């Protein structure tokens, strides 16, 4: 059993990987696999499909994507991290159309859970290009993270030109008003874990709403978290100079919603 890097279900060669090491036009999804099973598989497949149509004008069939994922999973342990990246063999800086079928690069690695928190997030003005797509080559995210850490923070949260909090570097943001989950309204990437939490909160009858959240709104809120494929919630105790209270009930609701999502084989 081992971790792998595979191209279209076959071990990738150095010759195949070399052009990709210097390219930045692709998109991906990140999964945490436990006991060979995945939560929100439908959301990951939809993400790859819609992003491929947006970037390449063509998408791989879901059944083929799942076959490639299964091939990679069979080679590794029951618990692992997986990144599935879709790219065009025509490369970047081209005008290749939908006649060129995308290809899938899969990489597996040890399972991850993310930091424990609570986290302090620097508030930085930034808007991602193609915010609805989880694409590669985003130098700004790592740059903003490095700047935040140099300033004594753990990570960074993004504020758009209208003053709205949107997301963090590799995280979605969620807030708590004491009784309801508040999702920020802004242009952002809708994460798969965010999608899982939203549909399961609805099934559980937990109130939630989407509204614009600015730094000035934070003192009236009762808690905040970040979430991604690692975890349904890590507490945030400060954004910029604004402190946020502990919200154990909020975290409990998020983890309860996540656990309610069925974990299915690929």
Secondary structure, DSSP 8 states (H G I E B T S, - for coil): ----EEETTEE--HHHHHHHHT---EEEEEEEEBTTEEESHHHHHHHHHHHHHHHHS----HHHHHHHHHHHHHTS-SSEEEEEEEEETT-SS----TTS-EEEEEEEE-------S-EEEEEEE---TTTTS-BS--HHHHHHHHHHHHTT-SEEEEE-TTS-EEEESS-EEEEE-SSSEEEE-SS----HHHHHHHHHHHHHT--EEEE---GGGGGG-SEEEEEETTEEEEEEEEETTEE----HHHHHHHHHHHHHS-EEE-
